[in-house]
Amino acid sequence: MGVAVLGMGICGFTPTSTGLSYREMIAKAAKMAYRDAGVTVDRIDGAVSAEEDFPSGYSIADEYVPDQLGMVRKPVYTIPGDFMHAVASAAMQIETGRFDILVVESYSKASNILTKDEMVRFAFDPVFNRFGLSPHWLAGLELNSFLSETGYTIEEVAEVVVKNRGAAVANSNAPYGDNFSVDDVIGSRPVSLPLTELMCAGYADGAVIAVLGTDQAAHRYAKKPAYISGIGWGSGTSILERRDHSLSIGTAIAADRAYKESGVIDPAREIDAFFVSDTYAHRQLMHMEALGVGDNHDQAVNPDGGVLGGGDLFEATGGARLYAAFSQLRGEAGRCQVNAERVLVHAWRGVPSDSCVVAILDKARRVL
């Protein structure tokens, strides 16, 4: 049984969203997604939610999800991870044969959080790693290790920022689009040297909804579905002292599983566009290396501006990558459009983890 993305909806993305509550954002995105998928609430069997209590600001945050999605008295399964982890869970549930259509939800109301860095810092080990300083120290350590071990230069890392934020100028959903030079990026405010402020994605508000279903549901309801031909996830060790900070083991594990499931042998030749996590500029290069593609300038990588251009949405960040990829396959990416029949979507949970997801999406169903 295959799994398809029937439709998607978003609300955002903006650095602040004072005009809407998070509930209103979710409801608006859900209505958009259901219309896009050609389904009504009564056709949906349940939901998978990617939520964390800390960003929401109260315990059991997911209890507020069913109302906005129209899932009252239907099963809602919560994933404490990225949106793409929730997509993987929904895909597995559909493949059991017990569900025809599921909705995946996540959101960010980052503008409500006064001390974002403190919240991120709380994810670190409280005894050995939760230092009284910026949690971005780990990203700076990674960057130093990556440059030392791979031969990449700080100028090449800065070029990722120049390219992605420049591409985001043409993307109406990306609030951080701007024109910078390599010198601007390297010379911006130090965060954890050599990591600078412009190498880090800014936070944004937004909600992302995806409607997933069987191939039969896609044929019955959706006008422009996309097909998940492979998906995998993996994590590097959670013990920072034992981790190789120059590479992403989680990405490599996830990619290997997704490639095997989708039949991809040579990703550089078989995949037309890559939508990968660039929450930190060096992470785009690191992830592309782990995906087995490297810094291949023939490939379209984050043509919409990526996370650097669109903003860090906490749990919903991978959902924005999926939405960008889905739009590309449907020819609806506007001035960010590239010619793509098969795309790769990558998500990273963020520091201090190395937990990643890789999914391969096709414009048309492929039979292996």
C-alpha positions, 0 to 999 in steps of 0.5 A: 500500500502506498502513501500520498500527500493529498494536500497541504495548508499553511498559515504564516510565516512571519516573525510575529503574528499578533493578529491570530492565536495559535488555535486560529492559525491551526484552524486556518491552515487546516481548512486550507489543507482540507480544501486543497486535498479535496476532503471534508472532515468526516473523511479523515480518520485521525491525526498525528500532531508534532507538539512540545509543551515548552514552546506552547507554554503549558502542559499537555499542549496537544489536548488543544489540537483536536478542536482546531482540526475537527478531530473531536472523538477521533484518535490523535497521536502526538510526536514530541519531534519534528513535523517530518517525524509525525509524517513518518508516523502517519505513513506507517499508520496508513500502511497498517490498513486501518486508516485511509486518510490522516492529517499531520499538524504542527505549529510555532508561536515563537513570538510568544516566547520571551526567552527562546534560547533558555528554552533550547538550552533546557534540551541539553544534559543538565549535568554535563552540557547545560552551561550558563551560556548560549545554547548555540555553543554546540553549533559553533563547535560543530562548525569548527569541527566541520571546517577542520575535518572536511576542508570546507571554508568559512566563505563557503558556509557564508555563501549558503547564507547569501544564496538562501536568504537571497532566494527567499526574497522571491518567496512571499512565505519567507520573512528573512529574505535579504541580500548579503555579501559573504563579508556581511555574513562573516562580519555579523554579530558573533554568536559562537565563533566562527558562527555568526548571527546571519548564519543562524535562522531567525524564529518565525510563527506559523502553522503547517497541515498535511493531509496524507492518504492511501493511493486510492484516496489520492485517486479519489479526492486529490487533484495534485497529490504527491507520493511518498516513495521512501521515508526513514529516520535516525539519530546520532548518539545523544551523548555529545562527548561521544559524537563526531561533530563534523558529520550528521550520522542521523541524516546518513541513517535516515537517508540510507533507509529512504533510498532503499525504500524508494529504490534510489541508488545515485541521489545526485542523478535521480533527485531533482531538488533537495529541501534540507535543514539549514537552521545553521548554514553549515548544517546544509553542507553537512546534511548534503554530505551525509545524503551522499550528494555533497556540494553539488552545484548542479542540484537545486538545494533549498530554492525557496530560501530554506530555513534561513530564509523562511524561519525556524518554526520549532516542531513545524520546521520540517513541515515548511520544508515539506510544503516547499517540496510539495509546491515544487512538484505541483508547479506552484512555487512561483518565482522559486520554481525549478523543474522537479519530478522527484524531490528529497525532504530532510528535517533535523530536530535541532541542537543538541540532537542529531535526530533526522528524517529523510523522505523521497517524494515523487510527482507520479507514483513509481512502481519498484 
